[in-house]
Amino acid sequence: MADKPSPAGQVYFEFTQLGPQMRVAAIDGATGIEVIVIAPLTATQSQMQNLALAKLKRRLAQQG
């Protein structure tokens, strides 16, 4: 059986610095669903993206 494609499909990330924190938006390209996480500036970009992507995947799973 083939692996199912990622439920998020193509994901867009937007980074906005807010003082000592980074606001990271993850947007699902297919549905337009957006989630926001706030991460410390000490986190790497990869860590921030992984956190936002995990939250987006949870939101998409809840949507059905």
N, CA, C and O atoms as a Tripos MOL2 file, in Angstrom:
@<TRIPOS>MOLECULE
protein
  256   255    64     0     0
PROTEIN
NO_CHARGES

@<TRIPOS>ATOM
      1 N           0.8500   -1.1740    0.0000 N.3       1 MET1
      2 CA          0.0000    0.0000    0.0000 C.3       1 MET1
      3 C           0.9000    1.2430    0.0000 C.2       1 MET1
      4 O           1.8500    1.3170    0.7800 O.2       1 MET1
      5 N           0.6170    2.1880   -0.8430 N.am      2 ALA2
      6 CA          1.4200    3.4070   -0.9440 C.3       2 ALA2
      7 C           1.1340    4.3260    0.2290 C.2       2 ALA2
      8 O           0.0310    4.3350    0.7760 O.2       2 ALA2
      9 N           2.1510    5.1040    0.6100 N.am      3 ASP3
     10 CA          1.9540    6.0840    1.6780 C.3       3 ASP3
     11 C           0.9670    7.1430    1.2090 C.2       3 ASP3
     12 O           0.9710    7.5540    0.0490 O.2       3 ASP3
     13 N           0.1210    7.5750    2.1400 N.am      4 LYS4
     14 CA         -0.8190    8.6400    1.8100 C.3       4 LYS4
     15 C          -0.0570    9.9570    1.7450 C.2       4 LYS4
     16 O           0.8880   10.1550    2.5080 O.2       4 LYS4
     17 N          -0.4450   10.8560    0.8560 N.am      5 PRO5
     18 CA          0.2280   12.1550    0.8130 C.3       5 PRO5
     19 C          -0.0180   12.9120    2.1100 C.2       5 PRO5
     20 O          -1.0010   12.6720    2.8110 O.2       5 PRO5
     21 N           0.8760   13.8130    2.4090 N.am      6 SER6
     22 CA          0.7430   14.6290    3.6130 C.3       6 SER6
     23 C          -0.5880   15.3660    3.5880 C.2       6 SER6
     24 O          -0.9510   15.9500    2.5670 O.2       6 SER6
     25 N          -1.3230   15.3470    4.7050 N.am      7 PRO7
     26 CA         -2.6210   16.0340    4.7160 C.3       7 PRO7
     27 C          -2.4860   17.5300    4.5240 C.2       7 PRO7
     28 O          -3.4370   18.1900    4.1050 O.2       7 PRO7
     29 N          -1.3140   18.0760    4.8260 N.am      8 ALA8
     30 CA         -1.1320   19.5170    4.6980 C.3       8 ALA8
     31 C          -0.8060   19.9270    3.2670 C.2       8 ALA8
     32 O          -0.9950   21.0880    2.9020 O.2       8 ALA8
     33 N          -0.3190   18.9890    2.4470 N.am      9 GLY9
     34 CA          0.0610   19.3520    1.0810 C.3       9 GLY9
     35 C           1.1550   20.3990    1.1040 C.2       9 GLY9
     36 O           2.1350   20.2540    1.8350 O.2       9 GLY9
     37 N           1.0050   21.4450    0.3230 N.am     10 GLN10
     38 CA          1.9920   22.5270    0.2970 C.3      10 GLN10
     39 C           1.6990   23.4930    1.4380 C.2      10 GLN10
     40 O           0.5610   23.9220    1.6270 O.2      10 GLN10
     41 N           2.7290   23.8250    2.1870 N.am     11 VAL11
     42 CA          2.5710   24.7030    3.3490 C.3      11 VAL11
     43 C           3.4380   25.9360    3.1720 C.2      11 VAL11
     44 O           4.5980   25.8460    2.7700 O.2      11 VAL11
     45 N           2.8570   27.0900    3.4770 N.am     12 TYR12
     46 CA          3.5800   28.3610    3.4160 C.3      12 TYR12
     47 C           3.8470   28.8270    4.8430 C.2      12 TYR12
     48 O           2.9910   28.6920    5.7170 O.2      12 TYR12
     49 N           5.0380   29.3740    5.0750 N.am     13 PHE13
     50 CA          5.4130   29.8800    6.3870 C.3      13 PHE13
     51 C           5.6690   31.3770    6.3040 C.2      13 PHE13
     52 O           6.2250   31.8770    5.3260 O.2      13 PHE13
     53 N           5.2490   32.0840    7.3530 N.am     14 GLU14
     54 CA          5.4780   33.5250    7.4450 C.3      14 GLU14
     55 C           6.0880   33.8040    8.8160 C.2      14 GLU14
     56 O           5.5280   33.4080    9.8390 O.2      14 GLU14
     57 N           7.2200   34.4760    8.8370 N.am     15 PHE15
     58 CA          7.9260   34.7870   10.0730 C.3      15 PHE15
     59 C           7.8600   36.2930   10.3380 C.2      15 PHE15
     60 O           8.1670   37.1000    9.4610 O.2      15 PHE15
     61 N           7.4540   36.6610   11.5640 N.am     16 THR16
     62 CA          7.3990   38.0570   11.9610 C.3      16 THR16
     63 C           7.9870   38.1770   13.3650 C.2      16 THR16
     64 O           7.4910   37.5570   14.3060 O.2      16 THR16
     65 N           9.0360   38.9690   13.5030 N.am     17 GLN17
     66 CA          9.6390   39.1420   14.8180 C.3      17 GLN17
     67 C           8.8120   40.1060   15.6420 C.2      17 GLN17
     68 O           8.4460   41.1870   15.1800 O.2      17 GLN17
     69 N           8.5200   39.6980   16.8750 N.am     18 LEU18
     70 CA          7.7800   40.5160   17.8290 C.3      18 LEU18
     71 C           8.6300   40.6430   19.0910 C.2      18 LEU18
     72 O           8.4940   39.8430   20.0170 O.2      18 LEU18
     73 N           9.4830   41.6230   19.1280 N.am     19 GLY19
     74 CA         10.3770   41.7900   20.2720 C.3      19 GLY19
     75 C          11.2960   40.5790   20.3920 C.2      19 GLY19
     76 O          11.9930   40.2280   19.4400 O.2      19 GLY19
     77 N          11.2980   39.9300   21.5800 N.am     20 PRO20
     78 CA         12.1940   38.7860   21.7890 C.3      20 PRO20
     79 C          11.6070   37.4660   21.2990 C.2      20 PRO20
     80 O          12.1410   36.3980   21.5980 O.2      20 PRO20
     81 N          10.5070   37.5370   20.5440 N.am     21 GLN21
     82 CA          9.8400   36.3280   20.0740 C.3      21 GLN21
     83 C           9.6190   36.3840   18.5700 C.2      21 GLN21
     84 O           9.6800   37.4460   17.9490 O.2      21 GLN21
     85 N           9.3600   35.2100   18.0040 N.am     22 MET22
     86 CA          9.0540   35.1150   16.5760 C.3      22 MET22
     87 C           7.6340   34.5600   16.4260 C.2      22 MET22
     88 O           7.2900   33.5290   17.0040 O.2      22 MET22
     89 N           6.8270   35.2610   15.6460 N.am     23 ARG23
     90 CA          5.4850   34.7960   15.3160 C.3      23 ARG23
     91 C           5.6120   34.0220   14.0100 C.2      23 ARG23
     92 O           6.0870   34.5560   13.0090 O.2      23 ARG23
     93 N           5.1860   32.7610   14.0250 N.am     24 VAL24
     94 CA          5.2880   31.9150   12.8440 C.3      24 VAL24
     95 C           3.8860   31.4840   12.4270 C.2      24 VAL24
     96 O           3.1650   30.8510   13.1980 O.2      24 VAL24
     97 N           3.5140   31.8300   11.2110 N.am     25 ALA25
     98 CA          2.2370   31.4010   10.6540 C.3      25 ALA25
     99 C           2.5170   30.2670    9.6690 C.2      25 ALA25
    100 O           3.4220   30.3590    8.8390 O.2      25 ALA25
    101 N           1.7280   29.1990    9.7720 N.am     26 ALA26
    102 CA          1.7940   28.0970    8.8160 C.3      26 ALA26
    103 C           0.4400   28.0450    8.1190 C.2      26 ALA26
    104 O          -0.6020   27.9580    8.7700 O.2      26 ALA26
    105 N           0.4650   28.0980    6.7890 N.am     27 ILE27
    106 CA         -0.7710   28.1650    6.0050 C.3      27 ILE27
    107 C          -0.8080   26.9940    5.0410 C.2      27 ILE27
    108 O           0.1220   26.7860    4.2630 O.2      27 ILE27
    109 N          -1.9020   26.2230    5.0990 N.am     28 ASP28
    110 CA         -2.0780   25.1050    4.1770 C.3      28 ASP28
    111 C          -2.4850   25.6580    2.8180 C.2      28 ASP28
    112 O          -3.4820   26.3720    2.7080 O.2      28 ASP28
    113 N          -1.7190   25.3320    1.7870 N.am     29 GLY29
    114 CA         -1.9720   25.8610    0.4510 C.3      29 GLY29
    115 C          -3.2800   25.4000   -0.1600 C.2      29 GLY29
    116 O          -3.8720   26.1270   -0.9580 O.2      29 GLY29
    117 N          -3.7490   24.2110    0.1940 N.am     30 ALA30
    118 CA         -4.9680   23.6760   -0.4050 C.3      30 ALA30
    119 C          -6.2320   24.2490    0.2170 C.2      30 ALA30
    120 O          -7.2120   24.5060   -0.4810 O.2      30 ALA30
    121 N          -6.2080   24.4500    1.5470 N.am     31 THR31
    122 CA         -7.4360   24.8650    2.2320 C.3      31 THR31
    123 C          -7.3970   26.3080    2.7120 C.2      31 THR31
    124 O          -8.4410   26.9010    2.9810 O.2      31 THR31
    125 N          -6.2000   26.8760    2.8210 N.am     32 GLY32
    126 CA         -6.0690   28.2310    3.3450 C.3      32 GLY32
    127 C          -6.1330   28.2980    4.8590 C.2      32 GLY32
    128 O          -6.1260   29.3900    5.4270 O.2      32 GLY32
    129 N          -6.1960   27.1440    5.5300 N.am     33 ILE33
    130 CA         -6.2300   27.1260    6.9910 C.3      33 ILE33
    131 C          -4.8790   27.6010    7.5070 C.2      33 ILE33
    132 O          -3.8270   27.1830    7.0260 O.2      33 ILE33
    133 N          -4.9360   28.4900    8.5050 N.am     34 GLU34
    134 CA         -3.7230   29.0950    9.0520 C.3      34 GLU34
    135 C          -3.6710   28.8610   10.5510 C.2      34 GLU34
    136 O          -4.6860   28.9490   11.2420 O.2      34 GLU34
    137 N          -2.4770   28.5600   11.0460 N.am     35 VAL35
    138 CA         -2.2410   28.4750   12.4830 C.3      35 VAL35
    139 C          -1.0520   29.3590   12.8140 C.2      35 VAL35
    140 O          -0.2000   29.6310   11.9680 O.2      35 VAL35
    141 N          -1.0150   29.8010   14.0600 N.am     36 ILE36
    142 CA          0.0410   30.6950   14.5290 C.3      36 ILE36
    143 C           0.7100   30.0720   15.7480 C.2      36 ILE36
    144 O           0.0340   29.5460   16.6320 O.2      36 ILE36
    145 N           2.0290   30.1320   15.7920 N.am     37 VAL37
    146 CA          2.7750   29.7740   16.9990 C.3      37 VAL37
    147 C           3.7210   30.9210   17.3200 C.2      37 VAL37
    148 O           4.1310   31.6780   16.4400 O.2      37 VAL37
    149 N           4.0540   31.0300   18.5890 N.am     38 ILE38
    150 CA          5.0260   32.0180   19.0410 C.3      38 ILE38
    151 C           6.2170   31.2390   19.5830 C.2      38 ILE38
    152 O           6.0610   30.3640   20.4350 O.2      38 ILE38
    153 N           7.3950   31.5590   19.0890 N.am     39 ALA39
    154 CA          8.6000   30.8340   19.4770 C.3      39 ALA39
    155 C           9.6680   31.8250   19.9270 C.2      39 ALA39
    156 O           9.6720   32.9740   19.4870 O.2      39 ALA39
    157 N          10.5690   31.3900   20.7980 N.am     40 PRO40
    158 CA         11.6680   32.2740   21.1990 C.3      40 PRO40
    159 C          12.6570   32.4440   20.0540 C.2      40 PRO40
    160 O          12.7910   31.5650   19.2030 O.2      40 PRO40
    161 N          13.3450   33.5750   20.0370 N.am     41 LEU41
    162 CA         14.3290   33.8240   18.9880 C.3      41 LEU41
    163 C          15.5090   32.8610   19.0630 C.2      41 LEU41
    164 O          16.2590   32.7190   18.0970 O.2      41 LEU41
    165 N          15.6740   32.2050   20.1970 N.am     42 THR42
    166 CA         16.7690   31.2450   20.3400 C.3      42 THR42
    167 C          16.5070   29.9460   19.5880 C.2      42 THR42
    168 O          17.4360   29.1750   19.3530 O.2      42 THR42
    169 N          15.2660   29.6950   19.2110 N.am     43 ALA43
    170 CA         14.9380   28.4980   18.4330 C.3      43 ALA43
    171 C          15.4290   28.6820   16.9970 C.2      43 ALA43
    172 O          15.4810   29.8030   16.4910 O.2      43 ALA43
    173 N          15.7860   27.5810   16.3490 N.am     44 THR44
    174 CA         16.2060   27.6570   14.9520 C.3      44 THR44
    175 C          14.9770   27.7790   14.0630 C.2      44 THR44
    176 O          13.8610   27.4730   14.4830 O.2      44 THR44
    177 N          15.1920   28.2280   12.8370 N.am     45 GLN45
    178 CA         14.0830   28.3370   11.8910 C.3      45 GLN45
    179 C          13.4410   26.9720   11.6750 C.2      45 GLN45
    180 O          12.2180   26.8730   11.5800 O.2      45 GLN45
    181 N          14.2390   25.9370   11.5980 N.am     46 SER46
    182 CA         13.7200   24.5840   11.4120 C.3      46 SER46
    183 C          12.8330   24.1640   12.5830 C.2      46 SER46
    184 O          11.7750   23.5690   12.3790 O.2      46 SER46
    185 N          13.2610   24.4690   13.8000 N.am     47 GLN47
    186 CA         12.4540   24.1360   14.9770 C.3      47 GLN47
    187 C          11.1230   24.8780   14.9540 C.2      47 GLN47
    188 O          10.0790   24.3100   15.2770 O.2      47 GLN47
    189 N          11.1680   26.1470   14.5700 N.am     48 MET48
    190 CA          9.9460   26.9460   14.4990 C.3      48 MET48
    191 C           8.9900   26.3810   13.4510 C.2      48 MET48
    192 O           7.7880   26.2660   13.6950 O.2      48 MET48
    193 N           9.5330   26.0290   12.2810 N.am     49 GLN49
    194 CA          8.6950   25.4620   11.2230 C.3      49 GLN49
    195 C           8.0960   24.1350   11.6450 C.2      49 GLN49
    196 O           6.9220   23.8740   11.3810 O.2      49 GLN49
    197 N           8.8910   23.2890   12.3000 N.am     50 ASN50
    198 CA          8.3780   21.9960   12.7430 C.3      50 ASN50
    199 C           7.2490   22.1530   13.7490 C.2      50 ASN50
    200 O           6.2640   21.4180   13.6970 O.2      50 ASN50
    201 N           7.3870   23.1080   14.6660 N.am     51 LEU51
    202 CA          6.3460   23.3770   15.6490 C.3      51 LEU51
    203 C           5.0670   23.8490   14.9640 C.2      51 LEU51
    204 O           3.9800   23.3560   15.2640 O.2      51 LEU51
    205 N           5.1960   24.7940   14.0530 N.am     52 ALA52
    206 CA          4.0290   25.3230   13.3420 C.3      52 ALA52
    207 C           3.3870   24.2460   12.4700 C.2      52 ALA52
    208 O           2.1610   24.1630   12.3920 O.2      52 ALA52
    209 N           4.2030   23.4250   11.8170 N.am     53 LEU53
    210 CA          3.6770   22.3550   10.9650 C.3      53 LEU53
    211 C           2.9240   21.3220   11.7830 C.2      53 LEU53
    212 O           1.8800   20.8350   11.3510 O.2      53 LEU53
    213 N           3.4370   20.9810   12.9570 N.am     54 ALA54
    214 CA          2.7480   20.0210   13.8220 C.3      54 ALA54
    215 C           1.3810   20.5620   14.2400 C.2      54 ALA54
    216 O           0.3950   19.8240   14.2600 O.2      54 ALA54
    217 N           1.3280   21.8420   14.5710 N.am     55 LYS55
    218 CA          0.0540   22.4550   14.9620 C.3      55 LYS55
    219 C          -0.9070   22.4730   13.7760 C.2      55 LYS55
    220 O          -2.1000   22.2200   13.9430 O.2      55 LYS55
    221 N          -0.3950   22.7720   12.5760 N.am     56 LEU56
    222 CA         -1.2420   22.7900   11.3820 C.3      56 LEU56
    223 C          -1.7950   21.4010   11.0920 C.2      56 LEU56
    224 O          -2.9730   21.2640   10.7630 O.2      56 LEU56
    225 N          -0.9650   20.3700   11.2090 N.am     57 LYS57
    226 CA         -1.4230   19.0000   10.9670 C.3      57 LYS57
    227 C          -2.5130   18.5990   11.9610 C.2      57 LYS57
    228 O          -3.4760   17.9310   11.5850 O.2      57 LYS57
    229 N          -2.3670   19.0060   13.2360 N.am     58 ARG58
    230 CA         -3.4070   18.7220   14.2270 C.3      58 ARG58
    231 C          -4.7070   19.4190   13.8400 C.2      58 ARG58
    232 O          -5.7810   18.8230   13.9220 O.2      58 ARG58
    233 N          -4.6130   20.6800   13.4200 N.am     59 ARG59
    234 CA         -5.8160   21.4280   13.0280 C.3      59 ARG59
    235 C          -6.5010   20.7780   11.8280 C.2      59 ARG59
    236 O          -7.7260   20.6620   11.7970 O.2      59 ARG59
    237 N          -5.7100   20.3530   10.8390 N.am     60 LEU60
    238 CA         -6.2860   19.7140    9.6630 C.3      60 LEU60
    239 C          -6.9320   18.3720   10.0240 C.2      60 LEU60
    240 O          -7.9620   18.0120    9.4550 O.2      60 LEU60
    241 N          -6.3420   17.6380   10.9570 N.am     61 ALA61
    242 CA         -6.9200   16.3610   11.3930 C.3      61 ALA61
    243 C          -8.2450   16.5970   12.1110 C.2      61 ALA61
    244 O          -9.1770   15.8080   11.9590 O.2      61 ALA61
    245 N          -8.3390   17.6560   12.8790 N.am     62 GLN62
    246 CA         -9.5770   17.9880   13.5850 C.3      62 GLN62
    247 C         -10.6800   18.3870   12.6020 C.2      62 GLN62
    248 O         -11.8580   18.1260   12.8470 O.2      62 GLN62
    249 N         -10.2960   19.0150   11.4950 N.am     63 GLN63
    250 CA        -11.2590   19.4700   10.5000 C.3      63 GLN63
    251 C         -11.8520   18.2910    9.7280 C.2      63 GLN63
    252 O         -12.9170   18.4030    9.1200 O.2      63 GLN63
    253 N         -11.1490   17.1680    9.7610 N.am     64 GLY64
    254 CA        -11.6910   15.9780    9.0880 C.3      64 GLY64
    255 C         -10.9250   15.6620    7.8990 C.2      64 GLY64
    256 O         -11.2340   14.6930    7.2050 O.2      64 GLY64
@<TRIPOS>BOND
     1     1     2 1
     2     2     3 1
     3     3     4 2
     4     3     5 am
     5     5     6 1
     6     6     7 1
     7     7     8 2
     8     7     9 am
     9     9    10 1
    10    10    11 1
    11    11    12 2
    12    11    13 am
    13    13    14 1
    14    14    15 1
    15    15    16 2
    16    15    17 am
    17    17    18 1
    18    18    19 1
    19    19    20 2
    20    19    21 am
    21    21    22 1
    22    22    23 1
    23    23    24 2
    24    23    25 am
    25    25    26 1
    26    26    27 1
    27    27    28 2
    28    27    29 am
    29    29    30 1
    30    30    31 1
    31    31    32 2
    32    31    33 am
    33    33    34 1
    34    34    35 1
    35    35    36 2
    36    35    37 am
    37    37    38 1
    38    38    39 1
    39    39    40 2
    40    39    41 am
    41    41    42 1
    42    42    43 1
    43    43    44 2
    44    43    45 am
    45    45    46 1
    46    46    47 1
    47    47    48 2
    48    47    49 am
    49    49    50 1
    50    50    51 1
    51    51    52 2
    52    51    53 am
    53    53    54 1
    54    54    55 1
    55    55    56 2
    56    55    57 am
    57    57    58 1
    58    58    59 1
    59    59    60 2
    60    59    61 am
    61    61    62 1
    62    62    63 1
    63    63    64 2
    64    63    65 am
    65    65    66 1
    66    66    67 1
    67    67    68 2
    68    67    69 am
    69    69    70 1
    70    70    71 1
    71    71    72 2
    72    71    73 am
    73    73    74 1
    74    74    75 1
    75    75    76 2
    76    75    77 am
    77    77    78 1
    78    78    79 1
    79    79    80 2
    80    79    81 am
    81    81    82 1
    82    82    83 1
    83    83    84 2
    84    83    85 am
    85    85    86 1
    86    86    87 1
    87    87    88 2
    88    87    89 am
    89    89    90 1
    90    90    91 1
    91    91    92 2
    92    91    93 am
    93    93    94 1
    94    94    95 1
    95    95    96 2
    96    95    97 am
    97    97    98 1
    98    98    99 1
    99    99   100 2
   100    99   101 am
   101   101   102 1
   102   102   103 1
   103   103   104 2
   104   103   105 am
   105   105   106 1
   106   106   107 1
   107   107   108 2
   108   107   109 am
   109   109   110 1
   110   110   111 1
   111   111   112 2
   112   111   113 am
   113   113   114 1
   114   114   115 1
   115   115   116 2
   116   115   117 am
   117   117   118 1
   118   118   119 1
   119   119   120 2
   120   119   121 am
   121   121   122 1
   122   122   123 1
   123   123   124 2
   124   123   125 am
   125   125   126 1
   126   126   127 1
   127   127   128 2
   128   127   129 am
   129   129   130 1
   130   130   131 1
   131   131   132 2
   132   131   133 am
   133   133   134 1
   134   134   135 1
   135   135   136 2
   136   135   137 am
   137   137   138 1
   138   138   139 1
   139   139   140 2
   140   139   141 am
   141   141   142 1
   142   142   143 1
   143   143   144 2
   144   143   145 am
   145   145   146 1
   146   146   147 1
   147   147   148 2
   148   147   149 am
   149   149   150 1
   150   150   151 1
   151   151   152 2
   152   151   153 am
   153   153   154 1
   154   154   155 1
   155   155   156 2
   156   155   157 am
   157   157   158 1
   158   158   159 1
   159   159   160 2
   160   159   161 am
   161   161   162 1
   162   162   163 1
   163   163   164 2
   164   163   165 am
   165   165   166 1
   166   166   167 1
   167   167   168 2
   168   167   169 am
   169   169   170 1
   170   170   171 1
   171   171   172 2
   172   171   173 am
   173   173   174 1
   174   174   175 1
   175   175   176 2
   176   175   177 am
   177   177   178 1
   178   178   179 1
   179   179   180 2
   180   179   181 am
   181   181   182 1
   182   182   183 1
   183   183   184 2
   184   183   185 am
   185   185   186 1
   186   186   187 1
   187   187   188 2
   188   187   189 am
   189   189   190 1
   190   190   191 1
   191   191   192 2
   192   191   193 am
   193   193   194 1
   194   194   195 1
   195   195   196 2
   196   195   197 am
   197   197   198 1
   198   198   199 1
   199   199   200 2
   200   199   201 am
   201   201   202 1
   202   202   203 1
   203   203   204 2
   204   203   205 am
   205   205   206 1
   206   206   207 1
   207   207   208 2
   208   207   209 am
   209   209   210 1
   210   210   211 1
   211   211   212 2
   212   211   213 am
   213   213   214 1
   214   214   215 1
   215   215   216 2
   216   215   217 am
   217   217   218 1
   218   218   219 1
   219   219   220 2
   220   219   221 am
   221   221   222 1
   222   222   223 1
   223   223   224 2
   224   223   225 am
   225   225   226 1
   226   226   227 1
   227   227   228 2
   228   227   229 am
   229   229   230 1
   230   230   231 1
   231   231   232 2
   232   231   233 am
   233   233   234 1
   234   234   235 1
   235   235   236 2
   236   235   237 am
   237   237   238 1
   238   238   239 1
   239   239   240 2
   240   239   241 am
   241   241   242 1
   242   242   243 1
   243   243   244 2
   244   243   245 am
   245   245   246 1
   246   246   247 1
   247   247   248 2
   248   247   249 am
   249   249   250 1
   250   250   251 1
   251   251   252 2
   252   251   253 am
   253   253   254 1
   254   254   255 1
   255   255   256 2
@<TRIPOS>SUBSTRUCTURE
     1 MET1         2 RESIDUE 1 A MET
     2 ALA2         6 RESIDUE 1 A ALA
     3 ASP3        10 RESIDUE 1 A ASP
     4 LYS4        14 RESIDUE 1 A LYS
     5 PRO5        18 RESIDUE 1 A PRO
     6 SER6        22 RESIDUE 1 A SER
     7 PRO7        26 RESIDUE 1 A PRO
     8 ALA8        30 RESIDUE 1 A ALA
     9 GLY9        34 RESIDUE 1 A GLY
    10 GLN10       38 RESIDUE 1 A GLN
    11 VAL11       42 RESIDUE 1 A VAL
    12 TYR12       46 RESIDUE 1 A TYR
    13 PHE13       50 RESIDUE 1 A PHE
    14 GLU14       54 RESIDUE 1 A GLU
    15 PHE15       58 RESIDUE 1 A PHE
    16 THR16       62 RESIDUE 1 A THR
    17 GLN17       66 RESIDUE 1 A GLN
    18 LEU18       70 RESIDUE 1 A LEU
    19 GLY19       74 RESIDUE 1 A GLY
    20 PRO20       78 RESIDUE 1 A PRO
    21 GLN21       82 RESIDUE 1 A GLN
    22 MET22       86 RESIDUE 1 A MET
    23 ARG23       90 RESIDUE 1 A ARG
    24 VAL24       94 RESIDUE 1 A VAL
    25 ALA25       98 RESIDUE 1 A ALA
    26 ALA26      102 RESIDUE 1 A ALA
    27 ILE27      106 RESIDUE 1 A ILE
    28 ASP28      110 RESIDUE 1 A ASP
    29 GLY29      114 RESIDUE 1 A GLY
    30 ALA30      118 RESIDUE 1 A ALA
    31 THR31      122 RESIDUE 1 A THR
    32 GLY32      126 RESIDUE 1 A GLY
    33 ILE33      130 RESIDUE 1 A ILE
    34 GLU34      134 RESIDUE 1 A GLU
    35 VAL35      138 RESIDUE 1 A VAL
    36 ILE36      142 RESIDUE 1 A ILE
    37 VAL37      146 RESIDUE 1 A VAL
    38 ILE38      150 RESIDUE 1 A ILE
    39 ALA39      154 RESIDUE 1 A ALA
    40 PRO40      158 RESIDUE 1 A PRO
    41 LEU41      162 RESIDUE 1 A LEU
    42 THR42      166 RESIDUE 1 A THR
    43 ALA43      170 RESIDUE 1 A ALA
    44 THR44      174 RESIDUE 1 A THR
    45 GLN45      178 RESIDUE 1 A GLN
    46 SER46      182 RESIDUE 1 A SER
    47 GLN47      186 RESIDUE 1 A GLN
    48 MET48      190 RESIDUE 1 A MET
    49 GLN49      194 RESIDUE 1 A GLN
    50 ASN50      198 RESIDUE 1 A ASN
    51 LEU51      202 RESIDUE 1 A LEU
    52 ALA52      206 RESIDUE 1 A ALA
    53 LEU53      210 RESIDUE 1 A LEU
    54 ALA54      214 RESIDUE 1 A ALA
    55 LYS55      218 RESIDUE 1 A LYS
    56 LEU56      222 RESIDUE 1 A LEU
    57 LYS57      226 RESIDUE 1 A LYS
    58 ARG58      230 RESIDUE 1 A ARG
    59 ARG59      234 RESIDUE 1 A ARG
    60 LEU60      238 RESIDUE 1 A LEU
    61 ALA61      242 RESIDUE 1 A ALA
    62 GLN62      246 RESIDUE 1 A GLN
    63 GLN63      250 RESIDUE 1 A GLN
    64 GLY64      254 RESIDUE 1 A GLY
